[in-house]
Structures are given as C-alpha cells and as structure tokens.
Amino acid sequence: MSIHIEENLFSLETKNTLYQMMKDPYGQLLHLWYGKKTDQNMDYLINSNEINYTGVLYESQHDRSYSNDILPFELPVSGHGDFRISALSIELPEGSVDLDLRIKEVIPKDHKEPLNGLPYSHDGKNEKAEAMDIVLEDHQAAIEVILHYSVFYETDVIARSIEVINHNEKAIRIRRIFPISLDFQEQKFDLIHFYGRHVMERQFEREPISHGIKNISSSRAMSSHQHNPALILASPNADELSGPCYGNLLMYSGSFAGLVEKDQIDQIRLLLGMNPDHFSWTLESNERFQSPEGLMSYSEDGFSTLSHNFHHVIEDHVMRGRFAKEAKPVLLNSWEAAYFTFDGLSILNLARETKELGADLLVLDDGWFGYRNNDYTSLGDWQVNEEKLQMPLEMLVRQVHQMGLKFGLWIEPEMISEDSDLYRKHPEWAMVIPSRKPLVARSQLVLDMANPEVVNYLYDLFSKIIRDTHLDYIKWDFNRSPDPLYSSVLPANRQSEVPHRFVLGTYNLLERLTHEFPDVLFEGCAGGGGRFDAGMLYYTPQIWCSDDTDAHERTKIQYGTSFFYPIRSVGSHVSAIPNHQTGRKISLNDRKIAASPGTFGYELNPAELEWSEKRDIEKQIIEYKRRQPLIFDGNYYRLSNPFEDHAAAWMFVDKNQDKALVQGMFYRFISNYPGRKVVLAGLDPDKKYQVTYASFPISTHGRFEEGNESAAEFTKAIFSGQALMTGGIRVQTSMNDDAGFELELESLN
Ligand code: DGJ
C-alpha cells in the first residue's frame, strides 16, 4: 500500500520517497514534504512565526503566523492572499480570480482512470498504479477541483493531474493550470533545464536559483526545440551519483511553462504546466476540464537514479504497444541520401543497398507525394507522385518487401502548403486569420487541428495510405511552430483555447492511427527533436532526436535528452561526411559510437561509399544488434558532462551487473598527455570484470582495437568492479579531435 489516508494527513509512499500533505484547521490543503522517507508527520516544519506584510485568512485573524502568503500549498491558487506564482487561476463569473479552495473529500481509488483525450501514465506489466483523488471546492463559487494522484511505488514516481468542474450556473474561465506544483521551505537549489534551437536541442544548463521568478517556457504550440518540459531541482552538491534532486516532467506536447520562484523568506515554489500566456479555457456550467499529467520523482543519490526512474516510468507506464519493449529495426532513411531527388528505381537501389548492409527497414522521407520536389509545395496533397516514382507506391513497397526489407514513409499530417489542392479546396482549414496575410515558415501553413472535420479527414486519409500500402513504419514530422493559432470553427472569445485544442486534435489523430495499426512503428519528429516529450512518447515510442547528426554535437544533444528520456526512444543515425549540418569529418567508427545510444540507423547513400566502408557498416549493424538488448534494457550512466569536460562518456550495465558497454568521445586532442581517465559506474563492486572488447585510439600507433597486439593483451585484462568505479580506466587519446572509444566488459563471477 503506498497511499495512506489518516484523518488529516495524506501520504504517498514510494520505495524510497515520501510525499505528504495535510488538511489544516481551516480545511486548506498544505504540502508538508516531498523527499526521502521519514517516519513521522512532517507538519512540525510549518512556520509558526509572524511574518509582516502577509495577509491572514479572515477566520484566522488572531493567529498572525497563519498566512496564505507563506504557507506551503499543495495547490497554490491565485487570489486569496498568496502573492506567489499560482498553479491554478480561475476567473469567476463576477470577474475576480479569488479562489478559496477547501478540502471536500479524499478518495482512495482501486484503479487509475484514463485521462480522456490526453496521454497519461498507466498500469505497467509488472506494476500497477495506485491512485487517490483529493477533491477541493470553492463552495461559494460552486467550483470543484480534483487532484488526481497516481503512485508507482517501485519506480519512485508520482503523477498528478488537475480536473476542474464548474457547478456554477454561469461560465468560468481557467487562466492558469499547472499539474506539478511543489513548495519547498528554505532550501538552496540549482535549477537544471534543457534549452536549445533547431539542430541543437536539449542543451544542459545548471544555475543557482536566486530570488524572483525564472520562466522556462514554450509558446509555440509544441514542446519545442527551444525548451523542454523537464526541470530538475538539485541540491548544489548533487552530481551523477550522489545528492538530493527532484525531477519534474510534463506529459504534454504543446505550449508549456516551468516557473521557479524564490520568495521573501527563501522558500522555493516550482510549477510545471500549461503556458498561461498561451492558454485560457471557458468552462460552461456543468463542464469539466482535465489538465495534462505531470510526473515527479525524487532521488537521494543524484541524477543517474533520477534518470533511471524516468526511463523506467516512460518505458513501463507511458509508452504503449509492442515497440515499447521489443527490439527496434535498424533503418536507413532516404533524406540525406537523396533529399527530394529520387525516383522509384533509385529508391529500389537504395533498398537493395540497405538490405545488403543488413539493415531492417528502408524509410522513404519527404518528397514522394503531390509535386513535392522542394519544400515550397504540396503538403496536404498526400497522393503519391507517380510521375516522379514512375510506379505506384504499392508496387514499390511490394518490391521492397520482396527483398526481405520493411518499408516506412514520411508524413507531416498537421501541415498544409499554400500551393496545394487541399488549400485551394479548403482554405478555411489552415490556421489563417481572415483578411490577414498568414505567417509562413518553411513556406508552409498549419492545419486547424482544433477542427474535428480536419482531424477526421486526416484520419481517413492516412489510415487508407497505411492500410493500402502495407506500411511498417511512419515518420511523423512537424516542421514549424504554429502561428497564428486561429480556428475558423471557434468564436472570438474562445480563440485562446486554440493552442490546447490544437494539441488535443493531434493527440486524437495519433490515438486513432496508433490504435488501428499496432504493428506499425511510429517515430515522432519535428524538424529533428522539436517535439521530444513524454506526451509524444505515449503514441510514438521513438522520436528523431535532432537533425544534427554530427557526432561531436550529437553526443551533447543526447546527453541532455538522456536525463529524462529512455535510450530506446532516441532516434539516432550515422550520416555521411562532411556532415550536412556542420561540415565536420568524423570517422565512420566514431560516428557509429555516437549513434549507438539510441535506435540506430543510417542517413546516407551507401552507393557513395567505398567498398570497405560498406563492409564496416555491415559489421556495425551486426554489432549494434548484438548490443541492442543491453542498450535498451540496461541501466544507462552518464560518465562525464560534455558541457564542462572535453569529453562525452556513457555506459550501459545490464540488470544483473554482468555485462557493460562503455562508450565515449574525446572532443579535443591534448598533446603529450597520458590518456584520459574514465571512472565507471553501475557495476557490482564485488565482481571481477574482464575486458572482452576494446577499441580506442593510441596517439602514435594508430587504433587500439581487435586484431592488434596490444588490444589482444588488454582484452585479457581483469579489473574489479570496485576499482573500475573508483580509479576508473585510462583511455588513450589519438592525434585527432573527436576520437571515440568503447569497451565491453563481462563479469567472471
Ligand atoms: C525535418 C526532419 O527532421 C528531417 O529528418 C526530414 O524528414 C525533413 N524534415 C524532411 O522535410
């Protein structure tokens, strides 16, 4: 039992954490504690000193220490004396935003209810969610607010969402709603967040929290390249393997905001939810509004454990269907191999090469439909361009299947080109404000996913394509931030709902298609990794991590991505050199190392490679397939921070701590230096490990790898787990920058 409801005390317990709330004498819901398990009621920590210039509830006016402005709240609301940032703000029929919520009831649930129309964490194969609702009400305003909690005991994760029910006979308007809100008394924290841009997503940033408000947000109706709905609060001394830290992840793919405030008495409040600048929602009498869900986890042992908790909850309780657990195909994608220039025969040649290399799946990217020979045209016209392919798509797919290869197709459902038959027929389906010139990006407009007619049309269209063509895979792209967000089917006073309704429309389409085609692997994408979030992972169990496949920069992007998202969800490919984004030339072997922590594939034209390179790729694919179970099912450890160090290093350890794969890349050659030390993690200190494979550069003698003498010597070496995790291992560096290395270890016990 992880949910404990005593008279006025409500505790959620996971294996290592406690989350505690209480009903105070005035019926308000206070947040008492989140963190390491304790063995008592934590209400003794509530402030009992008077703090000047803070308002006091009318009924408690003789107790001047009791102030909504300083109390830790489980759901801080706007108005009513709390001047800090609020997690819920509702405009009442008379126009005020003064909410006065008191506890109505606390209800343990015997199972978790689905969240209608939204992604949510659910029962897993080995662990069920335990659930509890806390019902709050503003009696006078006739508004009920339900806090839905779910607890994943083994995974150390707690989920929360908020539902608002309007019992008032008049309409109300929700202005802010943040499913995650955490109040901390007097604490020093760093904030870790992941900023970025196209081809440079999820860059790690860590900064001390100072007084005032920090806002990490997206107003792009997508989780975005620029910020990710994932925040960590970490004790200043927390690192990968030690120290307290709190992870917060929003399961949502639209505009979001993460706000952190340090107040007048050094308390910290964290909110993560819908972006209030990009959202408001009118709730008519007797209507309900359900917020997205937030996931929270606490680790006493640093970021590695925190990441494992999030990896596990996403793998077991967020992602669905066979691809959440099964092996994934190694693929070759046509984009950088051919861009828009191909025909059916060249694609069949690409398929032949793909098969010869030993990959499993060929993906035909952009350019197969309408008159799409550049990115100015044809989005929306999803009829195959037979003139270009010189054969029907079905015939092409059949021939690829006959080669023993799977076939996948690129689509971008939510977009429409101005130059398309669909736009000529249905201009009102694009989000364009009547009488204004639309804003274009990549020469495209965005479809109004808030219009059910559009969603139904897209469902009929794409389900037919998938069915008729017998597709095995879909790459679902999204190449611009929707703006303006305007829907021709909503009245003026409801246009502020469009950002959220847009996301709900996309979720509806994803739900119907993924439900109907459980054997099709859907990969998310948004100009690379612009929509890499837990909401999308509910539908698409892998997401193209970035258009930047340069091994140097990719290792940094993947570093940031790995804090919350499981390695099996990260779309990662080897591409040609010079790299199409950066012009860098990194060796094929080192590009393979960089692409290994993920789903693996190729983004190049094998016909342009040397014979020996093709043979190397064949070996890489065999090797990756052998390693994939360890990469997907093992625990992942970051061994260096590439934003502070001149190296990226990471490793995987299987659950029994018998096998490990260590990989990394030294970004900069340092002359006359005796190699670099890498300290390993996650091994059993009492076991002995033998190096079974080693590949790293040696400055004067070329590469150190299988087949050469010193490598053979080294691969016999035996180390204790304790030594590897204390002294580490010294890895030679070569006389070039961006030099990769890898080691495989196996326990002898
Ligand atoms: C952006 C994606 O990230 C690329 O991989 C490719 O699919 C292009 N779009 C195609 O337009």
Boltz pocket constraint, residues with backbone or C-beta under 6 A from the ligand:
constraints:
  - pocket:
      binder: B
      contacts: [[A, 335], [A, 365], [A, 366], [A, 410], [A, 477], [A, 479], [A, 525], [A, 526], [A, 527], [A, 528], [A, 544], [A, 546], [A, 547]]
      max_distance: 6.0
